[in-house]
Amino acid sequence: MGLSLQNLDSTPAVPFPYGENVITLSWSQKILPSLFWGLNLNSGKISMTHSGTFYGLDAGLFFSFRNFHLGLLGQNINTPRLLWDSDLTEELDPVYRAGLSAVITGTRLSLELENENNLHCGIEIPYKNILFSAGAFDRDGQNMTAGIGLTLGKYLLSYGLVSHPSLGTTQLWELEWHFR
C-alpha cells in the first residue's frame, strides 16, 4: 500500500503555464507467489488558462520470474471526466500498457507497448539508494526522458525531465510513501 504526490510543470520554454498535480493511493495483493494485482485511486488537477479536476482508477497485473518481469496496466479505466472551472467537461481516454523488463547485473532494461502503437524502451541503473533512469519514447525516438530517484527507507523522491510533443520539456517531481 502506498501514497504518492506528483507535480508536473512546464519549463520556461513553454509559451503558456501548464501544470498537473496528482495524489495517488495504491494497493496491491499477492495472488500467487510470483503474481500480483493492484489498484490506484487518483485525484488530480490540471492547470492551464483554466483548471480542471478528475478522479481516475488504474488496475494492473505484475508477474515476476527470477530476473524477468511482465506487467499489464490499464490507466483511467473508469474514463474519468475532467471537470473544468469553466463548466466544460471532457473525458480522459483510458491508456493500456504491456511491459517486459529484465535485470542484468543490477541494471534494468525495459520495453513497453502503449495503446498498440507507442513503443517505449528504457534503462535504470541503481547506485546504493540512488536510481538513475533514461528512456526513449515512441518508435521514432522523438520523446526522451531522464530522471533520478532517491530512496530513504519507505520514501522515494524522484525527479524527471520529460520531452512532450506539445509542451516541450516538462519537469516531474514525485514523492512516494510505502506504508505497507
Phi, psi and omega per residue, in radians:
M1 nan 2.502 -3.108
G2 -2.768 2.954 3.141
L3 -2.374 2.347 3.088
S4 -2.358 2.626 3.078
L5 -2.124 2.186 -3.139
Q6 -2.095 2.493 3.063
N7 -2.361 2.078 3.092
L8 -1.977 2.187 3.138
D9 -2.246 2.597 3.011
S10 -1.352 2.786 3.097
T11 -1.634 2.957 -3.129
P12 -1.022 -0.314 3.132
A13 -1.240 -0.316 -3.132
V14 -1.403 2.290 -3.046
P15 -1.275 -0.070 3.116
F16 -2.470 2.645 3.135
P17 -1.290 2.358 3.113
Y18 -2.451 2.432 3.089
G19 -2.705 2.652 3.036
E20 -2.324 2.373 3.027
N21 -2.249 2.218 -3.086
V22 -2.331 2.331 2.986
I23 -1.898 2.235 -3.097
T24 -2.181 2.272 3.002
L25 -1.859 2.137 -3.052
S26 -2.008 2.559 3.094
W27 -2.512 2.461 3.078
S28 -2.463 2.787 -3.098
Q29 -2.506 2.415 3.070
K30 -1.359 2.260 3.080
I31 -1.681 -0.849 3.077
L32 -2.311 2.985 -3.108
P33 -0.914 -0.563 -3.109
S34 -2.047 0.185 -3.077
L35 -2.197 2.241 -3.116
F36 -2.269 2.734 2.978
W37 -2.366 2.760 -3.092
G38 -2.783 2.916 3.140
L39 -2.304 2.575 2.968
N40 -2.129 2.329 2.955
L41 -1.870 2.138 -3.049
N42 -2.025 2.387 2.993
S43 -2.157 2.099 -3.024
G44 -2.366 2.813 3.091
K45 -2.360 2.303 3.085
I46 -1.993 2.326 -3.116
S47 -2.187 2.251 2.986
M48 -2.421 -2.194 3.005
T49 -1.121 -0.711 3.036
H50 -2.009 3.006 3.068
S51 -2.191 2.675 -3.134
G52 -2.500 2.744 -3.140
T53 -2.127 2.707 3.099
F54 -2.613 2.809 3.062
Y55 -2.272 2.009 -3.040
G56 -2.060 2.831 3.122
L57 -2.294 2.252 3.076
D58 -2.065 2.624 3.069
A59 -2.446 2.525 -3.118
G60 -2.615 2.804 3.024
L61 -2.147 2.512 -3.130
F62 -2.419 2.232 3.113
F63 -2.135 2.353 -3.116
S64 -2.243 2.313 3.057
F65 -2.410 1.891 -3.075
R66 0.936 -2.025 -3.100
N67 -1.711 0.218 -3.115
F68 -2.005 2.472 -3.091
H69 -2.370 2.474 3.103
L70 -2.256 2.316 -3.138
G71 -2.337 2.551 3.023
L72 -2.210 2.344 -3.071
L73 -2.457 2.373 2.966
G74 -2.034 2.033 3.112
Q75 -1.769 2.508 -3.126
N76 0.958 0.748 -3.089
I77 -1.189 -0.278 3.084
N78 -1.542 0.110 -3.059
T79 0.773 1.171 -3.049
P80 -1.122 2.638 3.065
R81 -1.614 2.273 3.037
L82 -1.591 1.976 -3.087
L83 -1.712 1.858 -3.119
W84 -1.405 2.641 3.113
D85 -1.214 -0.135 3.066
S86 -1.568 0.205 -3.129
D87 1.253 0.131 3.023
L88 -1.510 2.679 3.047
T89 -2.284 2.629 3.005
E90 -2.539 2.691 3.136
E91 -1.627 2.427 3.033
L92 -1.580 2.171 -3.101
D93 -1.227 2.505 3.020
P94 -1.123 2.639 3.076
V95 -2.174 2.270 -3.135
Y96 -2.018 2.360 -3.081
R97 -2.347 2.523 2.981
A98 -2.257 2.310 -3.083
G99 -2.369 2.688 3.118
L100 -2.382 2.351 3.079
S101 -2.440 2.742 3.087
A102 -2.368 2.422 3.083
V103 -1.824 2.061 -3.107
I104 -2.141 2.047 -3.081
T105 0.822 0.769 3.069
G106 1.519 -0.242 -3.131
T107 -1.692 2.302 -3.136
R108 -1.697 2.202 3.030
L109 -1.899 2.368 -3.061
S110 -2.419 2.648 3.009
L111 -2.288 2.456 -3.136
E112 -2.479 2.400 3.049
L113 -1.936 2.196 -3.115
E114 -2.006 2.166 3.077
N115 0.839 0.706 3.018
E116 1.185 -0.133 -3.060
N117 -2.322 -0.194 3.127
N118 -1.932 2.117 3.115
L119 -1.802 2.252 3.129
H120 -2.036 2.526 3.008
C121 -2.402 2.675 -3.089
G122 -2.798 3.003 3.113
I123 -2.474 2.435 3.051
E124 -2.201 2.228 -3.108
I125 -2.080 1.981 3.126
P126 -1.511 2.577 2.994
Y127 -2.493 1.859 -3.042
K128 0.956 -2.058 -3.134
N129 -1.808 0.360 3.110
I130 -1.985 2.419 3.131
L131 -2.107 2.131 3.075
F132 -1.776 2.386 -3.139
S133 -2.423 2.691 3.066
A134 -2.649 2.665 -3.137
G135 -2.737 2.784 3.019
A136 -2.091 2.269 -3.101
F137 -1.882 2.653 3.112
D138 1.236 2.748 -3.086
R139 -1.130 -0.534 -3.099
D140 -1.549 0.016 3.098
G141 1.207 0.332 -3.085
Q142 -1.204 -0.709 -3.061
N143 -1.739 2.108 -3.090
M144 -2.008 2.679 3.080
T145 -2.342 2.730 3.014
A146 -2.627 2.514 -3.110
G147 -2.749 2.974 3.095
I148 -2.527 2.476 3.115
G149 -2.333 2.551 3.134
L150 -2.190 2.144 3.126
T151 -1.788 2.225 3.069
L152 -2.280 1.699 -3.106
G153 1.103 -2.096 -3.123
K154 -1.553 0.103 -3.077
Y155 -1.954 2.565 3.045
L156 -2.326 2.191 3.046
L157 -1.978 2.182 -3.125
S158 -2.328 2.689 3.127
Y159 -2.385 2.414 3.107
G160 -2.470 2.581 2.960
L161 -1.852 2.230 -3.064
V162 -2.260 2.208 3.031
S163 -1.469 2.394 -3.073
H164 -2.213 2.411 -3.077
P165 -1.071 -0.556 -3.120
S166 -1.774 -0.533 -3.023
L167 -1.760 -0.055 -3.064
G168 1.273 -2.487 -3.141
T169 -1.476 2.220 3.108
T170 -2.058 2.833 3.133
Q171 -2.055 2.362 3.128
L172 -2.144 2.144 3.026
W173 -1.920 2.430 3.087
E174 -2.503 2.419 3.028
L175 -2.138 2.161 3.132
E176 -2.035 2.549 3.063
W177 -2.290 2.008 3.105
H178 -1.718 1.883 -3.056
F179 -1.892 0.275 3.012
R180 -2.507 nan nan
